[in-house]
Every structure is written in structure tokens, then in C-alpha cells.
Amino acid sequence: MRLLHKSQFPFPMAAALKNSSHSSDTHGMNVRTFFLCAVLSASAAALSARVQESTAVSSKPATAAQAQTAAAKNPRPLTRIGGIDVPNQAYAQKMIRNYIHAYTDTKFAKKSLAQVLDNGELYRLYIRQELKKRQMPPALEYLPVVESEYKPTATSRSGARGLWQFMENSIAPFMQKNEWIDERLDPWKSTDAALSKLQDNYAMFGDWAIAIAAYNCGAGAMRRILAAAPQKTFWYLAEQGLLRDQSVQYVPKFLAISELSEHGARYGITLPEITKSTRFAEFDYVTVSGQVSLERLASELRLDYPTLRLLNRALVKSCTPPNAEYAVRLPAGMERAATIALRSIIAPPAPQKPTAKTGPAVIAHTVAKGETLFFLSRQYGCSVDAICAANNMRRDDVLAVGKVLYIPAKHAET
């Protein structure tokens, strides 16, 4: 405690002490007692003022930088992230915080994570809604960040494809793949498949961290590892080196991204939030029997072709399979219009006999792969110009597979 100098006392007290120095020995004890009380009183007053000043300063709201610094020096334990429990033990905490630091250490790292989450803008609301329906941890919305950086056409060196990086031998019974279809490339169908697979893993292992790691290394491999492990937790397996390194890093990296995405302000990072638009979360469907070009359907619907293509990435040849039914995904509210459009595409008007009033008879032809206007003119015995005139097109137009052309009958060209 710092004692005040006599000159710092309030004036009346200073005068009293000055006068007391001339008092007799009889009153010496009273003077000393008075002096001590005065010193203690003044010192207490000064200390109180300093405490009040300190309290006033500390009560001011901290800046974001101060809050981030304080959080870094005294991090709170990360015991639950996005519905997934995390043990309050040194190894687990360190692994997650290492990745939090990696994503927030530089402007480039922050920008990169923000860009990846922005890539997922079209798909994240659908994933979030499905997680809620299935009562699954909301943190799983961020698993595609680790898997594919939210790129629906991503392909790994090992051949895994799509938003959720399915290998071809792991898609059954959730999706299909053949010459015409690869549903791994469909962000919505692959999301349904991935969430079903994660649910199966959780039902098998009863622990989300292990279920997520098994999504990476395979449920069969995880069963074998757990059978030989004395402790059945992901963090024990990881710390003891019982998992391959990719799986060891997979879970803490995913949890760190989830923590940053939900609580970015704590770490001085701002990440994009998804909009509430349901444009890419709610759809209509129309069932197509036989081969129909997406470009042709988009044209009939007066719908932007890239949008229809984006909604149906699984159709690798941009048309429905020729010998099967397929549910084409449409923007919400377009089912009726698509049903009407398909009638004109698949069942065009029957050819009519030529008359003076109706003009030449026509034959409806669906373009197959490799066909050209010259090829069709020779096949049907009419000129290229006649075909172009009947279909309002130019000689140099490229024919899309599945496009329906109306071919003037041979005898009508006179």
C-alpha cells in the first residue's frame, strides 16, 4: 500500500497535523494516534479511488482484437461442437486448436475458408434442413468442406467423386452409376446418400467421432481397429496411432471448421452465412420415360439451360437414359409446365398428308449421337435447306442429342 505524503492530504487535515507538532508531551499519544488514523484514512481513500478507476476501465467493452487475444491466452475447453461431444483432455483440445489456428493465422487462410463456404451456398440450406429432419448433429453441414471444398464435381486421385467424395464401390445401395448416370455428381442425391451412410455408422458405433472417422476410412476397417483396441474412442485410437494419419486429421479438422463457422467472432474471423432462399433446397420433379435432351426440355420450358443442367448433374450426357425412367429435377413450381412440355417432345403431332392448305408432310426425328444435317438429308432424301427451313435453324447449327427435328417428306419437295 502506498502512503500519501503529508502535502497530499486535504488542507484542514494538513493544518491540524502541523499544529499538533507544537503540542505538549502529555498529548503526544493523541497526536500520534491522530496522525496514524489520518494516514490510514487517506491511503484507504486513494486505494478505493484506484479500485473504482480500475473497475470502470475493465467494465468497458473489449474490442474484437482484445477478445481474440484473451481467448488465445485463456481458451475455454471445447467440450461440444455442433452437437458432437469433445473430451476435455489435452490431446483432443490441442488437435482441434491446431486447426483453428491454421485457419485463422493469416489473411490468406481466412479468405480460403470463406471461399470454400461460399462455394457451398447452393447446397448448405438443403443439407441443414436434412440434418434437422434426421436429428443429426448440425456440425455435419461442414463435412463437405473437408471432403471436396464444396465442389460438386471434385474428383480425387483415388477416383472418389462429388460433394461427399464417394468411391464407385461404396455407392450401393444409396446411388446408381452407369453409362448415362453418375449420381455421385448430384449434390442433393449424394447428400441423402452420405447422411444415410453416416446414420448407419452411428447406429453401428454409437459415437459420432468414430462414425465420422469411419466415413473416411471405412466401417469395416473401423470395426477391425476397435476390436483390438482397449479403449473404444476416436481420440484414444488417434493418439495411440491406431488409425491412418488421414483419418486422425480428418475429425479434428472438421470440428475446427465447424467451430469457426458457428463462432467466428471468437477467433477474429468472418465467414459467409447462407441465405434463407429455398431456390436450391426445394424442387419439383417430372418423370421422363426414354431419352430427352435437357437442352430441349429447357427450351420448351423457357428455362435457362445452365440452371436445368446444374440441377441434374447426374445426367453425364445431358439427356435422360434411353431405356429407363428418370426423375428430372426442376425448380419448384414447374412440374405442370414440364409435364405439358414433355408431351410435345416425346409425342409430337402425327404426320399429315400434304394438301394445298396444310403444306408438306413431316417426319419427327430424334437426333442420335453423331448425326448431322447432311446425314439426315441423305437418310430422308431431302435437302439440308429444307430441314433448316422446317426447324427454323441454320446450316451450321450443331445438333444436340435428343433434339426433335421435323423432316419434310421426300415427295413434298417439288
C-alpha positions in Angstrom: 0.0 0.0 0.0 1.4 3.4 -1.0 1.1 6.1 1.8 0.3 9.6 0.8 2.8 12.4 1.5 1.6 15.0 4.1 1.3 17.6 1.4 -1.3 15.5 -0.4 -3.8 15.5 2.5 -6.8 17.7 2.3 -6.0 21.2 3.7 -7.8 21.1 7.1 -6.0 17.8 8.0 -2.6 19.1 6.9 -3.1 22.2 9.2 -4.2 20.1 12.1 -1.1 17.9 11.8 1.1 21.0 11.6 -0.4 22.5 14.7 -0.1 19.2 16.6 3.7 19.2 16.3 3.8 22.0 18.9 1.6 20.2 21.5 2.9 19.0 24.9 4.2 15.5 25.7 1.0 15.0 27.6 -0.9 14.9 24.4 1.8 13.1 22.4 -0.1 9.8 22.3 -3.2 11.6 21.0 -1.2 13.3 18.3 0.5 10.1 17.1 -2.9 8.3 17.1 -4.5 11.1 15.2 -1.6 11.1 12.6 -1.8 7.3 12.1 -5.6 7.4 11.6 -5.3 10.3 9.2 -2.6 8.5 7.1 -4.6 5.2 7.0 -7.8 7.1 6.1 -6.2 9.0 3.3 -4.4 5.9 2.0 -7.7 3.9 2.1 -9.4 6.7 0.2 -6.7 6.7 -2.5 -6.8 2.9 -2.8 -10.6 3.0 -3.2 -10.3 5.5 -6.0 -7.8 3.4 -7.8 -10.0 0.3 -7.5 -13.0 2.3 -8.8 -11.0 3.5 -11.7 -9.8 0.0 -12.5 -13.3 -1.3 -12.3 -14.5 1.4 -14.6 -11.8 0.6 -17.2 -12.5 -3.1 -17.0 -16.2 -2.6 -17.5 -15.6 -1.0 -20.9 -16.4 -3.5 -23.7 -13.3 -5.2 -25.1 -12.5 -4.8 -28.8 -12.6 -7.7 -31.1 -8.8 -7.9 -31.1 -8.7 -7.8 -27.3 -11.3 -10.5 -27.1 -9.4 -12.7 -29.6 -6.1 -12.2 -27.7 -7.8 -13.1 -24.4 -9.4 -16.2 -26.0 -6.0 -17.2 -27.3 -4.3 -16.8 -23.9 -7.1 -18.5 -21.9 -9.0 -20.7 -24.3 -12.2 -22.2 -23.0 -12.4 -26.0 -23.3 -14.1 -27.1 -26.5 -16.4 -29.8 -25.0 -19.2 -29.8 -27.6 -19.1 -28.6 -31.1 -22.1 -28.6 -33.3 -23.8 -31.3 -31.4 -20.7 -33.5 -31.1 -19.0 -34.1 -27.7 -15.3 -33.5 -27.4 -13.4 -34.7 -24.3 -11.7 -32.1 -22.2 -8.3 -33.7 -22.4 -5.0 -32.3 -23.7 -4.7 -34.3 -26.9 -8.2 -33.7 -28.3 -8.1 -30.0 -27.4 -4.7 -29.5 -28.9 -5.6 -31.2 -32.2 -8.7 -29.1 -32.8 -7.0 -25.9 -31.7 -4.1 -26.5 -34.1 -6.5 -26.5 -37.0 -8.4 -23.4 -35.6 -5.0 -21.6 -35.6 -4.2 -22.8 -39.1 -7.4 -21.4 -40.5 -7.1 -18.0 -38.6 -3.3 -17.5 -38.7 -3.1 -15.5 -41.9 -5.4 -13.4 -44.1 -4.9 -16.0 -46.9 -6.1 -18.8 -44.6 -9.2 -16.9 -43.5 -10.0 -15.9 -47.1 -9.6 -19.5 -48.3 -12.0 -20.9 -45.7 -14.5 -18.2 -46.5 -14.3 -19.0 -50.2 -14.9 -22.7 -49.6 -18.0 -22.0 -47.5 -19.2 -19.6 -50.2 -18.8 -22.4 -52.7 -21.4 -24.3 -50.7 -24.0 -21.6 -50.8 -26.2 -23.5 -53.2 -26.3 -26.7 -51.1 -25.9 -25.8 -47.5 -29.5 -24.9 -46.8 -30.6 -28.3 -48.1 -28.0 -30.1 -46.0 -29.0 -28.1 -42.9 -32.7 -28.9 -43.4 -32.0 -32.7 -43.9 -29.8 -32.8 -40.8 -32.6 -31.3 -38.8 -35.2 -33.7 -40.2 -32.9 -36.7 -39.4 -32.0 -35.2 -35.9 -28.3 -35.4 -36.8 -25.5 -33.1 -35.4 -25.7 -29.7 -37.2 -21.9 -29.7 -37.4 -22.1 -32.3 -40.3 -23.0 -29.4 -42.6 -19.3 -28.7 -42.7 -18.1 -32.2 -43.6 -18.1 -31.4 -47.4 -15.5 -28.6 -46.6 -13.0 -31.3 -45.7 -14.2 -33.8 -48.4 -14.5 -31.7 -51.5 -14.2 -28.0 -50.6 -17.9 -28.0 -51.5 -17.2 -28.6 -55.2 -19.8 -31.0 -56.6 -17.6 -32.2 -59.5 -14.5 -32.7 -57.4 -12.5 -35.9 -58.2 -9.8 -37.3 -56.0 -6.6 -39.1 -57.2 -8.2 -42.3 -55.9 -11.4 -41.8 -58.0 -13.7 -40.5 -55.3 -16.2 -38.0 -56.8 -18.7 -35.4 -55.9 -19.5 -33.2 -52.9 -19.2 -36.2 -50.5 -16.4 -38.0 -52.3 -18.0 -41.4 -52.8 -15.9 -44.2 -54.3 -17.6 -46.2 -57.1 -17.5 -49.3 -54.9 -19.2 -47.6 -52.0 -22.3 -46.1 -53.6 -24.7 -49.1 -53.3 -27.4 -49.1 -52.2 -27.7 -45.4 -52.0 -27.0 -44.2 -55.6 -26.6 -45.6 -59.1 -23.9 -45.2 -61.8 -24.0 -46.4 -65.4 -23.2 -45.1 -68.9 -25.8 -42.4 -68.6 -25.9 -41.6 -64.9 -23.5 -40.9 -62.1 -25.4 -39.8 -59.0 -22.2 -39.0 -57.1 -22.2 -35.8 -59.1 -25.7 -34.8 -57.9 -25.2 -32.7 -54.7 -28.6 -33.4 -53.4 -28.7 -37.2 -54.1 -25.2 -37.6 -52.8 -26.2 -35.6 -49.7 -29.0 -38.0 -49.0 -26.7 -40.9 -49.5 -23.9 -39.5 -47.3 -26.3 -38.7 -44.4 -27.8 -42.2 -44.6 -24.3 -43.7 -44.5 -23.3 -41.6 -41.5 -26.5 -42.6 -39.7 -25.6 -46.2 -40.4 -22.2 -45.7 -39.0 -23.6 -44.0 -35.8 -26.0 -46.9 -35.3 -23.1 -49.3 -35.6 -20.6 -47.5 -33.3 -22.7 -45.3 -31.1 -20.2 -42.4 -31.2 -20.2 -39.5 -33.7 -16.5 -39.0 -33.8 -15.9 -42.7 -34.6 -18.9 -42.7 -37.1 -17.3 -39.7 -38.9 -13.8 -41.3 -38.9 -15.4 -44.5 -40.3 -16.9 -42.4 -43.1 -13.3 -41.6 -44.1 -11.5 -45.0 -43.5 -14.5 -47.4 -44.0 -16.8 -49.0 -41.5 -15.1 -52.4 -41.9 -11.7 -51.1 -41.2 -13.0 -49.2 -38.1 -14.6 -52.4 -36.8 -11.3 -54.3 -37.0 -9.4 -51.4 -35.3 -11.9 -51.2 -32.5 -11.9 -54.9 -31.9 -8.2 -54.8 -31.0 -8.3 -51.5 -29.1 -8.6 -51.4 -25.2 -10.4 -48.1 -25.4 -13.2 -47.6 -27.9 -13.0 -43.8 -28.5 -11.7 -42.0 -31.6 -9.3 -39.8 -29.6 -7.7 -42.9 -28.0 -7.3 -44.5 -31.4 -5.8 -41.3 -32.9 -3.4 -40.6 -30.0 -2.1 -44.2 -30.0 -1.5 -44.2 -33.7 -4.1 -46.9 -34.4 -5.7 -45.0 -37.3 -4.0 -43.9 -40.6 -2.9 -40.3 -40.4 -5.6 -39.1 -42.9 -8.3 -40.3 -40.6 -6.5 -38.9 -37.5 -6.5 -35.5 -39.0 -10.0 -35.8 -40.6 -12.1 -35.4 -37.4 -10.3 -32.5 -35.6 -10.0 -30.6 -38.9 -13.8 -31.0 -39.5 -14.5 -30.0 -35.9 -12.3 -26.9 -36.1 -14.1 -25.7 -39.3 -17.4 -26.3 -37.6 -16.4 -24.3 -34.5 -15.1 -21.4 -36.7 -18.2 -21.4 -38.8 -20.5 -21.1 -35.8 -18.4 -18.9 -33.6 -16.2 -16.9 -35.9 -16.3 -13.7 -33.8 -14.5 -15.5 -31.0 -11.5 -16.1 -33.3 -11.5 -12.9 -35.3 -12.8 -14.4 -38.5 -15.9 -13.5 -40.5 -17.4 -16.3 -42.6 -20.3 -16.2 -45.1 -23.7 -17.3 -43.8 -26.1 -19.0 -46.1 -29.2 -17.1 -47.4 -32.7 -18.3 -46.5 -33.7 -18.7 -50.1 -35.1 -22.1 -50.8 -34.3 -21.9 -54.5 -31.8 -24.8 -54.3 -33.4 -26.5 -51.3 -36.9 -27.3 -52.6 -37.7 -28.7 -56.0 -40.3 -30.3 -58.3 -39.7 -33.4 -60.3 -41.0 -34.8 -63.6 -40.6 -38.5 -64.6 -39.3 -39.0 -68.1 -39.6 -42.3 -70.0 -37.0 -42.6 -72.7 -34.3 -40.2 -73.9 -34.9 -36.4 -73.7 -32.3 -33.8 -74.1 -32.0 -31.3 -71.1 -31.4 -28.5 -73.6 -34.6 -29.4 -75.5 -36.6 -29.5 -72.2 -35.1 -26.2 -71.1 -36.1 -24.6 -74.4 -39.6 -25.9 -74.1 -39.9 -24.6 -70.5 -38.2 -21.3 -71.4 -35.8 -22.1 -68.6 -32.1 -21.2 -68.6 -30.3 -24.3 -69.7 -27.3 -24.0 -67.3 -29.8 -24.0 -64.4 -31.5 -27.2 -65.5 -28.1 -28.7 -66.1 -26.9 -27.7 -62.7 -30.0 -29.3 -61.1 -29.3 -32.6 -62.9 -25.5 -33.0 -62.9 -26.0 -36.8 -62.5 -27.0 -36.9 -66.2 -23.5 -37.2 -67.6 -24.6 -36.9 -71.2 -27.0 -34.1 -70.6 -30.0 -36.3 -71.5 -32.1 -38.9 -69.8 -31.3 -42.6 -70.3 -33.0 -44.0 -73.4 -34.4 -47.2 -72.0 -35.4 -46.3 -68.4 -37.5 -43.8 -66.4 -35.7 -40.9 -64.8 -37.0 -38.2 -62.4 -35.7 -34.9 -63.7 -35.2 -32.2 -61.0 -36.9 -28.9 -61.7 -37.2 -25.5 -59.9 -40.1 -25.5 -57.5 -43.4 -24.8 -59.2 -42.5 -26.1 -62.7 -43.9 -29.7 -62.6 -47.1 -29.0 -64.5 -45.3 -26.9 -67.2 -42.7 -29.7 -67.6 -45.4 -32.4 -67.9 -47.0 -30.4 -70.8 -43.6 -29.8 -72.4 -42.8 -33.5 -72.4 -46.0 -34.3 -74.3 -44.8 -32.1 -77.2 -41.3 -33.5 -77.1 -42.0 -37.2 -76.7 -45.3 -37.4 -78.7 -45.2 -34.8 -81.4 -48.3 -34.3 -83.7 -48.8 -37.2 -86.1 -47.6 -36.5 -89.7 -50.3 -35.2 -92.0 -50.9 -35.8 -95.7 -49.8 -32.9 -97.8 -52.5 -30.6 -99.1 -52.6 -27.3 -100.7 -53.6 -25.7 -97.4 -51.5 -27.7 -94.9 -48.2 -27.7 -96.8 -45.8 -30.6 -96.9 -46.0 -33.7 -94.6 -43.2 -34.0 -92.0 -41.5 -36.8 -90.1 -40.4 -36.3 -86.5 -36.9 -37.4 -85.9 -35.0 -37.6 -82.6 -31.3 -36.8 -83.1 -28.9 -39.5 -82.1 -25.2 -39.2 -81.3 -23.1 -38.4 -84.3 -25.9 -37.4 -86.6 -25.6 -34.2 -88.8 -27.9 -32.3 -91.1 -26.1 -33.7 -94.1 -26.5 -37.2 -92.8 -30.2 -36.7 -92.2 -30.7 -35.1 -95.6 -29.3 -38.3 -97.2 -31.3 -40.6 -94.9 -34.6 -38.9 -95.7 -33.9 -37.9 -99.2 -34.5 -34.1 -98.7 -32.1 -31.1 -98.8 -30.3 -29.6 -95.8 -32.0 -26.3 -96.6 -35.4 -27.9 -96.4 -34.7 -29.4 -93.0 -33.4 -26.0 -91.8 -36.5 -24.2 -93.0 -38.8 -26.7 -91.3 -37.0 -26.3 -88.0 -36.1 -22.6 -88.1 -32.3 -23.2 -87.9 -29.1 -22.5 -89.8 -26.9 -25.0 -91.8 -24.0 -24.7 -89.4 -26.1 -25.3 -86.2 -24.8 -28.2 -84.1 -27.4 -30.9 -83.4 -27.9 -31.8 -79.7 -28.5 -35.4 -78.9 -32.2 -35.9 -78.1 -33.3 -32.8 -80.1 -36.5 -33.5 -82.2 -36.3 -32.3 -85.8 -39.2 -32.2 -88.3 -38.1 -33.6 -91.6 -40.1 -32.7 -94.8 -41.3 -35.8 -96.6 -39.4 -36.5 -99.8 -42.3 -36.2 -102.2 -43.3 -32.8 -100.8 -40.2 -31.1 -102.2 -41.4 -30.3 -105.6 
